[in-house]
Structures are given as structure tokens and as C-alpha cells.
Amino acid sequence: MSETPGFHARPMPTRVPASPLTIQADLGEPATPGSTRCEGPALRHTLTAGDAAAHVAARVIAGDFIVTARVVASQAHAADGAIRLGWTAREGLQAGDAQVEAGLGAVELAGLDVLQLERRGRLWTVSVARHGEALRVLRQEDRELADALHVGLFVQAGSATFDNVRVVRPLPRLPGLYLQRPICSRLELLDVDTGVRSVIHEDAQLFEAPNWSRDGRFLIINQAGRLQRIDLVDRRIEVIDTGDVVRNNNDHVLSFDGRQIAISSQDPNDGESRIHVLPIDGGRPRRVTRQGPSYLHGWSPDGQHLVYTAQRPGNDAYDIWRIDLDGRHETRLTDAPRLDDGPEYAPDGASIWFCSARSGRMQIWRMGPGGEDPRQLTDDGHDDWFPHVSPDGSRVIFLSYLPGEVDPQDHPGGRHVVLRTMPVDGGAPRVVAYLHGGQGSLNVHSWSPDGRRVAFVSHTLPLD
């Protein structure tokens, strides 16, 4: 146990990434050289081609990769509007070198703005979307290229600006995220309305599940069994003292008044997760649940109850339970034959949102605070996890695995996933982010207090 409560005395700065595209080149010999400009925390890239030659901003990547970007502006130099732009993977930086291209012309740009190129061995997949909609496969091809390639954005006969430029080396599909070595974690902030994302911290270790503080000043993540506070003003990281409870997982929740934090931590005696409560600035944790496994997800607005998913003797399935903050009265709220998970109170306390596989796929549900009147709110082929209601109670954000990507009762890391929003009364979900993630990305409530942004985590193998 630490000698004094609170934060450790030696905070560390966050690590903010620079542009992943470190090489610039013109494919040809234009009279006017092309250029690349990267600016702002969102790493907005603007590429301008010289004359008719293509200009490329790239990096060398060996093996499999996934690269994604969103086109926010483009302008053709040529009078006939013959601009072309997108991703390229090339064996060299000469005009005739072998390549696979994921490009759009002027006609396609009228209706599409999200472009993704993926390599899995010999299989190449080009996917496209209008932001807000699901990616769809434009084409696939089987082609052998060199292991190490120049992978990057290009523009020809014009200029283009790209947001949300992400270069990912996909994780192996191991059974658990914690088995991944090495791994790179990225802490991202998403403007939910515009879709613009910024990476504010990355580390060559696993971290997960950001909470946004009630005053908007900091985030809390878990890493290597400890909780860390990341200040959003000076971008410093400090470890929160949780006493001898140091096997904390990605289920941690702040009270509505912002003064306390509840945590789930593996008990060293039996390895089962149990729930504890402590002051937000750190201190001695107080155990709330006597039995395990108990995985925390929600705190009632009046501060009196916690809700969580748990398995108890005599029941094979995990159900949703509620407990008084003093730990004296535990109440079962659901009784379904398949997994119920991720319970969280709406800001007015009138309902509990959760995800359930009872209908066959993992879907978003809502019920009363006592478990009454459960209602299914999504049903479109995705497997939907961890709903979080915005502070004003108007909309909900959740994580979705693509159709057929996972077993409905499993939420692994290292998968193609999207973050989606919908009105609290239901309706067609809207995609707000495309990422490589899953487990640990959006497990807990992470809305900013003003309801404009959400914090989440994406993962990749190290790029170098």
C-alpha cells in the first residue's frame, strides 16, 4: 500500500503521436513539386499534387495492415475534374512500381468519403462508406506483393484534405486481449457530431476504458492493474492510489457527483472480480460485493446503488444485479438463459440500459430501474455492446462488431468495430467512428460533461 493517499508524486507526460506518414514523394517529375501538410491534434493531412503527377505521403509497413481515412475536401487542378485520391501500397516510389490502390475519382467523391485498404496475407480488401454509414466492400483481390511496402495516401491532379488518418497493424486473433505482446494503445477523443478524432496519448502497452470526469478536466484509464488519471489541460498522467487493490480491470465508474469512483478488481485469493468504492482522488478502497465474479458498469444518479453483471451459484448465465452502496442488499434484475452485460443508468435514473444476447445476437436493451419492462432497441445484424447515454439523456452511444465477426456472447479485442449512436427512443443507428478495437475500447461511460465528445481506446501492433 502507498504511504499516503492520492496520486503518485512523479507524474509523467502523455505521449502524443506525430503523423504516421513520414515519407513524401512525387511519382514522376512535376515542374512544381507536390506537398504534404499535417496540422492540429486531429492530424489533418492536406496533400497537393504538382501538375499531373501523383503526390504520396507514406510509411514503410511490413506484413498485414489496415489504413483508413476520411476525405473532408478535394479540388481538381485539371479543367476536366480528373482528380484521383486515396490509399496506395507500393513496392517503391517510382511511377511504374507494382502497387495495390484504393482510389476514388471525381464521380465517386460525390457520394463517398471514408476509404479503407486492408492487407491480410495475399488478400487485399478495399472498403468505402459515406461517413455515418457502414463500410461496404468495394472489391477484393488476391495478389502477391513484397512483405515491406510503402503504404500511404496519394492525390493526383489536385489537392485533398483527410481527417481520421489511421494506420493499424492488426492484432493476432488470440483468445484474450491481455495475451497480446507487444501492443500499442491509443487514447482518442471523438467529436460525436462532426466525426473528427484526435489521438491525445499512446503507449506501447495495453490500457483501456476511459472515464471522463464530471467536471471535464481529466480522464481515468486502467493499465497493468492500476488506475491512471490523465489531465486534459497539462496532459500529465498520475497513478491513483487504490491501496492494496491493484488488479483493477476495465470496469470502473464515477459517481454522478464526481466525488467517488467504483472499481472492479480481481481478488488475489480466487481470481474473481469484486467491486470496491473509494474517493476519486485515491485512498483505501471499501469492498461492496462479497461474492464474485462481479463486473461493475453503472452507478445510480442518487448515489445509492451500483449495477453490474454477475454470475451466482446455481446459474450458468451472467445476469444483471443491483446492490446498495453499503453492500447489504443484492438484487437480481434479469434472468435470461444467455449473457446480459453492461448495465448503466440513464441520467434521470428512470431506466437501465444494457446489452443482451437473449434474442440470439448481442443487442441493446432498456428496462426499468427494478428490471421491469425490458425492451430491445437494436436489431440490424451487428453485435452491439456497452450502451452509454449522453449527459442530456437524448442519445446513446455503443460499440458494434460487424455482422458475423464474433460469437454474440464474446467481445474480444483486435476486431473491425464501429461506434454508433442513436436516439434514446430507438431508430437507425449512425456510425460515428470506424476503428480496430473491441474489448477495452468503450466498456465504461466516457461522454464529456457537455455531451459533445466521447473518449475511447483503439489498439494496434507497434508500427515500427
Order of alpha helices (4+ residues) and beta strands (2+ residues): beta-beta-beta-beta-beta-beta-beta-beta-beta-beta-beta-beta-beta-beta-beta-beta-beta-beta-beta-beta-beta-beta-beta-beta-beta-beta-beta-beta-beta-beta-beta-beta-beta-beta-beta-beta
